Amino acid sequence: MTLAATVVAALTMVIIGVKGLQGVAAVLGVAAVVCVSSAVAGEMLQDLKVGYILGGTPSKMQIGDIIGVILAGLVMFFPLYVLHNSDLASHPATGGFGGPRLPAPQAGLMAALSQGIVGGEMAWPLVIVGIALGISLIMIKVKSPMLFSVGMYLPLETTFAIFIGGLIRGIVDKRAAKRGYNDAQKARVENAGILTASGLIAGEALMGLFIATVVFIRDRVSGIPEFWSITLFESIASWLAIPVFIALAAYLIYNPLSKAGKADEPAPPTAIM
């Protein structure tokens, strides 16, 4: 939705004669509003689904979501500022958002679309090929053309991690089917897997913020020991990651399967999306 809004907004600016930096800024402003609205809508859908499962009151859930959106808007500047400046201080040439350590592929694509269309340098043949590819994927009934398309501009390390996650999910589903779980047990396995993976994602994000905060403080306050700059494991760090990855993969497989419970227990309610 964000990318489609970017293209439509850029074409609108060209039609009404707004060009240059003003036109690009206007396009990115429209795209930012659409992007944030879409993200908030998706987050609220998940909140309402959880509230439905737990028996929450819709009005109170919506009030809570409004409060959450307002608070997030007030505080999100600070972690973003810390992340950007911490990486920029450590790597002045390539640091900050958009660099190799903090890639921003969607933001880069939005900027390229807006600058290309407003500046009259858009590679329309590539856009047309993408449209044709999307129609082809729908015609051959690919389960998720959007995920396929998003994966084409995301960094390889991100898409490969998603691929590994899909393999782990496939192993869990096959083992659940092999054990003859009923629908209720399969639902419990799926819910436990989603919660486990979500916890890992949240933990990774919190650790990233913690490390960025430490670096941010180190660069601005003198006399703080660099306790994180231990080089003892630097030469074998990549090898140490292998057993850690195996342990995480095993946990993501066996922990959900252990939550299957008894065959006669009812399945949890499912919200309508």
Sine and cosine of phi, psi and omega as CSV:
sin_phi,cos_phi,sin_psi,cos_psi,sin_omega,cos_omega
0.00,0.00,-0.64,0.77,-0.01,-1.00
-0.90,0.43,-0.71,0.70,-0.03,-1.00
-0.93,0.38,-0.63,0.78,0.05,-1.00
-0.89,0.45,-0.66,0.75,0.04,-1.00
-0.90,0.43,-0.57,0.82,0.03,-1.00
-0.89,0.45,-0.71,0.70,0.01,-1.00
-0.90,0.44,-0.72,0.70,-0.02,-1.00
-0.90,0.44,-0.69,0.73,0.00,-1.00
-0.91,0.42,-0.64,0.76,0.01,-1.00
-0.91,0.42,-0.68,0.73,0.04,-1.00
-0.89,0.46,-0.60,0.80,0.04,-1.00
-0.90,0.44,-0.67,0.74,0.02,-1.00
-0.90,0.44,-0.61,0.79,0.04,-1.00
-0.91,0.41,-0.65,0.76,-0.03,-1.00
-0.91,0.42,-0.66,0.75,-0.05,-1.00
-1.00,0.06,0.00,1.00,0.11,-0.99
1.00,0.05,0.29,0.96,0.04,-1.00
-1.00,-0.02,0.89,-0.46,-0.06,-1.00
-0.75,-0.66,-0.02,-1.00,0.03,-1.00
0.96,0.28,-0.37,-0.93,-0.03,-1.00
-0.89,0.45,-0.55,0.84,0.01,-1.00
-0.90,0.44,-0.66,0.75,0.02,-1.00
-0.91,0.40,-0.68,0.74,0.03,-1.00
-0.89,0.46,-0.68,0.73,0.00,-1.00
-0.89,0.46,-0.65,0.76,0.02,-1.00
-0.91,0.42,-0.67,0.75,0.02,-1.00
-0.89,0.45,-0.72,0.69,-0.01,-1.00
-0.92,0.40,-0.53,0.85,0.07,-1.00
-0.90,0.44,-0.70,0.71,0.05,-1.00
-0.89,0.45,-0.71,0.70,-0.01,-1.00
-0.89,0.46,-0.61,0.79,0.01,-1.00
-0.90,0.44,-0.67,0.74,0.02,-1.00
-0.89,0.46,-0.71,0.71,0.00,-1.00
-0.91,0.42,-0.67,0.74,-0.01,-1.00
-0.89,0.46,-0.75,0.67,0.00,-1.00
-0.91,0.42,-0.65,0.76,0.02,-1.00
-0.88,0.47,-0.68,0.73,0.01,-1.00
-0.90,0.43,-0.67,0.74,-0.01,-1.00
-0.91,0.42,-0.68,0.73,0.01,-1.00
-0.91,0.41,-0.63,0.78,0.03,-1.00
-0.89,0.46,-0.69,0.73,0.05,-1.00
-0.89,0.45,-0.65,0.76,0.02,-1.00
-0.91,0.42,-0.64,0.77,0.01,-1.00
-0.93,0.38,-0.58,0.81,0.06,-1.00
-0.86,0.51,-0.69,0.72,0.02,-1.00
-0.92,0.40,-0.65,0.76,0.03,-1.00
-0.88,0.47,-0.70,0.71,-0.01,-1.00
-0.92,0.38,-0.55,0.84,0.05,-1.00
-0.90,0.43,-0.73,0.68,0.02,-1.00
-0.89,0.46,-0.67,0.74,0.04,-1.00
-0.88,0.47,-0.60,0.80,0.06,-1.00
-0.90,0.44,-0.68,0.74,0.01,-1.00
-0.90,0.43,-0.63,0.78,-0.04,-1.00
-1.00,0.05,-0.07,1.00,0.03,-1.00
0.99,0.13,0.49,0.87,-0.01,-1.00
-0.97,0.25,0.32,-0.95,0.03,-1.00
-1.00,0.08,0.80,-0.60,-0.07,-1.00
-0.82,0.57,-0.69,0.73,-0.05,-1.00
-0.89,0.45,-0.67,0.75,-0.01,-1.00
-0.94,0.35,-0.59,0.81,0.05,-1.00
-0.90,0.43,-0.65,0.76,0.01,-1.00
-0.92,0.38,-0.63,0.78,0.07,-1.00
-0.88,0.47,-0.68,0.73,0.04,-1.00
-0.88,0.47,-0.63,0.77,0.03,-1.00
-0.91,0.42,-0.65,0.76,0.02,-1.00
-0.89,0.46,-0.69,0.72,0.04,-1.00
-0.88,0.47,-0.67,0.74,0.01,-1.00
-0.89,0.46,-0.65,0.76,0.02,-1.00
-0.90,0.43,-0.68,0.74,-0.01,-1.00
-0.91,0.42,-0.72,0.69,-0.01,-1.00
-0.90,0.43,-0.65,0.76,0.02,-1.00
-0.89,0.46,-0.64,0.76,0.03,-1.00
-0.90,0.43,-0.50,0.87,-0.02,-1.00
-0.99,0.17,-0.50,0.86,-0.13,-0.99
-0.95,-0.32,-0.24,0.97,-0.08,-1.00
-0.90,0.43,-0.42,0.91,0.01,-1.00
-0.86,0.52,-0.64,0.77,-0.14,-0.99
-0.93,0.37,-0.77,0.64,0.05,-1.00
-0.90,0.43,-0.56,0.83,0.04,-1.00
-0.91,0.41,-0.65,0.76,0.03,-1.00
-0.90,0.44,-0.68,0.73,0.00,-1.00
-0.91,0.42,-0.71,0.71,0.00,-1.00
-0.87,0.50,-0.76,0.65,-0.06,-1.00
-0.89,0.46,-0.75,0.66,-0.09,-1.00
-0.97,0.26,-0.49,0.87,0.05,-1.00
-0.91,0.41,-0.72,0.70,0.01,-1.00
-0.94,0.34,-0.58,0.82,0.01,-1.00
-0.92,0.40,-0.60,0.80,0.01,-1.00
-0.93,0.37,-0.59,0.81,-0.01,-1.00
-0.98,0.20,-0.52,0.85,-0.03,-1.00
-0.70,-0.71,0.99,0.16,-0.09,-1.00
-0.85,0.52,-0.55,0.84,-0.08,-1.00
-0.98,0.20,-0.63,0.78,-0.10,-0.99
-0.84,-0.55,0.14,0.99,-0.08,-1.00
-0.99,0.16,0.09,-1.00,0.01,-1.00
1.00,0.02,0.03,-1.00,0.01,-1.00
-0.90,0.44,0.69,-0.73,-0.06,-1.00
1.00,-0.08,-0.16,0.99,0.03,-1.00
-1.00,0.10,-0.01,-1.00,-0.05,-1.00
-0.91,0.41,-0.45,0.89,-0.02,-1.00
-1.00,-0.04,-0.40,0.92,0.06,-1.00
-0.78,-0.62,0.92,0.39,-0.06,-1.00
-0.92,0.39,0.53,-0.85,0.05,-1.00
-0.72,-0.69,0.95,0.31,-0.12,-0.99
-0.90,0.45,-0.63,0.77,-0.02,-1.00
-0.94,0.35,-0.65,0.76,0.04,-1.00
-0.89,0.45,-0.64,0.76,0.05,-1.00
-0.90,0.44,-0.63,0.77,0.03,-1.00
-0.92,0.39,-0.65,0.76,0.05,-1.00
-0.88,0.48,-0.69,0.72,0.01,-1.00
-0.90,0.43,-0.66,0.75,0.00,-1.00
-0.90,0.43,-0.64,0.77,0.02,-1.00
-0.91,0.42,-0.74,0.68,-0.06,-1.00
-0.91,0.41,-0.70,0.71,0.00,-1.00
-0.92,0.38,-0.62,0.79,-0.01,-1.00
-0.92,0.38,-0.70,0.71,-0.04,-1.00
-0.96,0.29,-0.76,0.65,-0.03,-1.00
-0.91,0.41,-0.60,0.80,-0.01,-1.00
-0.99,0.12,-0.06,1.00,0.02,-1.00
0.96,0.27,0.37,0.93,-0.02,-1.00
-0.87,-0.49,0.43,0.90,-0.05,-1.00
-0.96,0.30,0.68,-0.73,0.05,-1.00
-1.00,0.09,0.98,0.22,-0.07,-1.00
-0.87,0.49,-0.56,0.83,0.06,-1.00
-0.83,0.55,-0.60,0.80,0.04,-1.00
-0.93,0.38,-0.62,0.78,0.04,-1.00
-0.90,0.44,-0.68,0.73,0.01,-1.00
-0.90,0.44,-0.65,0.76,0.05,-1.00
-0.88,0.47,-0.65,0.76,0.04,-1.00
-0.89,0.45,-0.65,0.76,0.04,-1.00
-0.89,0.46,-0.71,0.71,0.01,-1.00
-0.89,0.46,-0.64,0.77,0.02,-1.00
-0.90,0.43,-0.67,0.74,0.03,-1.00
-0.88,0.48,-0.68,0.73,0.04,-1.00
-0.89,0.45,-0.64,0.77,0.01,-1.00
-0.89,0.45,-0.67,0.74,0.01,-1.00
-0.89,0.46,-0.62,0.78,0.03,-1.00
-0.93,0.37,-0.64,0.77,-0.03,-1.00
-0.92,0.39,-0.57,0.82,0.02,-1.00
-1.00,0.01,0.15,0.99,0.14,-0.99
0.88,0.47,0.72,0.69,0.17,-0.99
-0.92,0.40,0.68,-0.73,-0.13,-0.99
-0.87,0.50,-0.63,0.77,-0.04,-1.00
-0.63,-0.78,0.99,0.12,0.04,-1.00
-0.86,0.51,-0.53,0.85,-0.02,-1.00
-0.91,0.42,-0.70,0.71,0.03,-1.00
-0.89,0.46,-0.62,0.78,0.04,-1.00
-0.87,0.50,-0.70,0.71,-0.05,-1.00
-0.95,0.32,-0.67,0.74,0.02,-1.00
-0.88,0.47,-0.62,0.79,0.01,-1.00
-0.90,0.43,-0.29,0.96,-0.03,-1.00
-0.97,0.24,-0.38,0.92,0.00,-1.00
-0.90,-0.43,-0.06,1.00,0.09,-1.00
-0.98,0.21,0.44,-0.90,0.04,-1.00
-0.87,0.49,0.47,-0.88,-0.05,-1.00
-0.87,0.49,-0.62,0.78,-0.02,-1.00
-0.90,0.44,-0.50,0.87,0.04,-1.00
-0.97,0.26,-0.75,0.66,-0.02,-1.00
-0.91,0.41,-0.57,0.82,0.01,-1.00
-0.93,0.37,-0.61,0.79,0.06,-1.00
-0.89,0.45,-0.64,0.77,0.06,-1.00
-0.89,0.45,-0.63,0.77,0.03,-1.00
-0.88,0.47,-0.70,0.71,0.03,-1.00
-0.89,0.46,-0.65,0.76,0.06,-1.00
-0.88,0.48,-0.63,0.78,0.06,-1.00
-0.90,0.43,-0.61,0.79,0.05,-1.00
-0.89,0.45,-0.68,0.73,0.02,-1.00
-0.89,0.46,-0.68,0.74,0.04,-1.00
-0.89,0.46,-0.63,0.77,0.03,-1.00
-0.89,0.45,-0.65,0.76,0.03,-1.00
-0.89,0.45,-0.68,0.74,0.01,-1.00
-0.89,0.46,-0.71,0.70,0.00,-1.00
-0.89,0.46,-0.66,0.76,-0.01,-1.00
-0.92,0.40,-0.66,0.75,0.01,-1.00
-0.93,0.37,-0.60,0.80,0.05,-1.00
-0.91,0.42,-0.66,0.75,0.04,-1.00
-0.92,0.38,-0.61,0.79,-0.01,-1.00
-0.91,0.41,-0.55,0.84,0.01,-1.00
-0.99,0.16,-0.09,1.00,0.05,-1.00
0.96,0.28,0.56,0.83,0.02,-1.00
-0.92,0.40,0.57,-0.82,0.09,-1.00
-0.99,0.10,-0.05,-1.00,-0.07,-1.00
-0.88,0.47,-0.62,0.78,-0.01,-1.00
-0.91,0.42,-0.68,0.74,0.00,-1.00
-0.93,0.37,-0.65,0.76,0.04,-1.00
-0.89,0.47,-0.61,0.79,0.03,-1.00
-0.91,0.42,-0.64,0.77,0.03,-1.00
-0.92,0.40,-0.64,0.77,0.04,-1.00
-0.88,0.47,-0.69,0.72,-0.01,-1.00
-0.90,0.43,-0.70,0.71,0.00,-1.00
-0.90,0.44,-0.65,0.76,0.02,-1.00
-0.91,0.42,-0.62,0.78,0.04,-1.00
-0.91,0.42,-0.67,0.74,0.01,-1.00
-0.90,0.43,-0.69,0.72,0.00,-1.00
-0.91,0.41,-0.64,0.77,0.01,-1.00
-0.90,0.44,-0.74,0.67,0.01,-1.00
-0.90,0.44,-0.63,0.78,0.02,-1.00
-0.90,0.45,-0.62,0.78,0.04,-1.00
-0.90,0.44,-0.62,0.78,0.05,-1.00
-0.91,0.41,-0.65,0.76,0.02,-1.00
-0.89,0.45,-0.72,0.69,0.00,-1.00
-0.90,0.43,-0.65,0.76,0.02,-1.00
-0.89,0.45,-0.67,0.74,0.04,-1.00
-0.88,0.48,-0.67,0.75,0.00,-1.00
-0.91,0.42,-0.67,0.74,0.00,-1.00
-0.91,0.41,-0.64,0.77,0.03,-1.00
-0.91,0.41,-0.61,0.79,0.06,-1.00
-0.88,0.48,-0.68,0.74,0.04,-1.00
-0.91,0.41,-0.62,0.78,0.01,-1.00
-0.89,0.45,-0.72,0.69,0.00,-1.00
-0.90,0.44,-0.68,0.73,0.02,-1.00
-0.89,0.46,-0.61,0.79,0.02,-1.00
-0.91,0.41,-0.67,0.75,0.03,-1.00
-0.87,0.49,-0.72,0.70,0.01,-1.00
-0.91,0.42,-0.65,0.76,0.00,-1.00
-0.87,0.49,-0.69,0.72,0.01,-1.00
-0.94,0.34,-0.64,0.77,-0.01,-1.00
-0.86,0.52,-0.64,0.77,-0.06,-1.00
-0.97,0.25,-0.19,0.98,-0.07,-1.00
-0.87,-0.49,-0.22,0.98,0.00,-1.00
-0.85,-0.53,0.81,-0.58,-0.02,-1.00
-0.99,0.11,0.46,-0.89,0.08,-1.00
1.00,0.03,0.09,1.00,0.01,-1.00
-1.00,-0.01,0.80,-0.60,-0.02,-1.00
-0.92,0.38,0.61,-0.80,0.01,-1.00
-1.00,0.07,0.95,0.32,-0.09,-1.00
-0.95,0.31,-0.25,0.97,-0.03,-1.00
-1.00,-0.03,-0.10,1.00,-0.08,-1.00
-0.99,-0.10,0.54,0.84,0.03,-1.00
-0.94,0.34,0.78,-0.62,-0.04,-1.00
-0.97,-0.23,0.21,0.98,-0.07,-1.00
-0.88,0.48,-0.66,0.75,-0.07,-1.00
-0.97,-0.23,0.21,0.98,-0.09,-1.00
-0.87,0.49,-0.65,0.76,-0.06,-1.00
-0.96,0.27,-0.35,0.94,-0.05,-1.00
-0.88,-0.47,0.19,0.98,-0.07,-1.00
-0.87,0.49,-0.67,0.75,-0.02,-1.00
-0.91,0.42,-0.54,0.84,0.03,-1.00
-0.97,0.25,-0.56,0.83,0.05,-1.00
-0.91,0.40,-0.43,0.90,0.00,-1.00
-0.92,0.39,-0.43,0.90,-0.05,-1.00
-0.90,0.43,-0.80,0.60,0.03,-1.00
-0.90,0.44,-0.54,0.84,0.05,-1.00
-0.90,0.43,-0.68,0.73,0.04,-1.00
-0.89,0.45,-0.67,0.74,0.02,-1.00
-0.89,0.46,-0.66,0.75,0.02,-1.00
-0.90,0.43,-0.68,0.74,0.03,-1.00
-0.90,0.43,-0.67,0.74,0.02,-1.00
-0.89,0.46,-0.67,0.74,0.03,-1.00
-0.90,0.44,-0.64,0.77,0.02,-1.00
-0.90,0.44,-0.67,0.75,0.00,-1.00
-0.93,0.38,-0.36,0.93,0.02,-1.00
-1.00,0.02,-0.77,0.64,-0.16,-0.99
-0.99,0.10,-0.49,0.87,0.01,-1.00
-0.90,0.43,-0.75,0.67,0.06,-1.00
-0.88,0.47,-0.63,0.77,-0.01,-1.00
-0.91,0.42,-0.50,0.87,0.02,-1.00
-0.96,0.30,-0.25,0.97,-0.02,-1.00
-1.00,-0.07,0.20,0.98,-0.08,-1.00
-0.90,0.43,-0.55,0.83,0.01,-1.00
0.95,0.30,-0.28,-0.96,-0.04,-1.00
-1.00,0.09,0.42,-0.91,-0.06,-1.00
-0.94,0.34,-0.40,0.92,-0.07,-1.00
-1.00,-0.04,0.04,1.00,0.04,-1.00
-0.98,0.20,0.63,-0.77,-0.03,-1.00
-0.94,0.34,0.42,-0.91,0.05,-1.00
-0.97,0.24,0.54,-0.84,0.05,-1.00
-0.92,0.40,0.48,-0.88,0.01,-1.00
-0.91,0.41,0.50,-0.87,-0.02,-1.00
-0.91,-0.42,0.76,-0.65,0.00,-1.00
-0.99,0.16,0.48,-0.88,0.06,-1.00
-0.99,0.11,0.86,-0.51,-0.04,-1.00
-1.00,-0.04,0.00,0.00,0.00,0.00
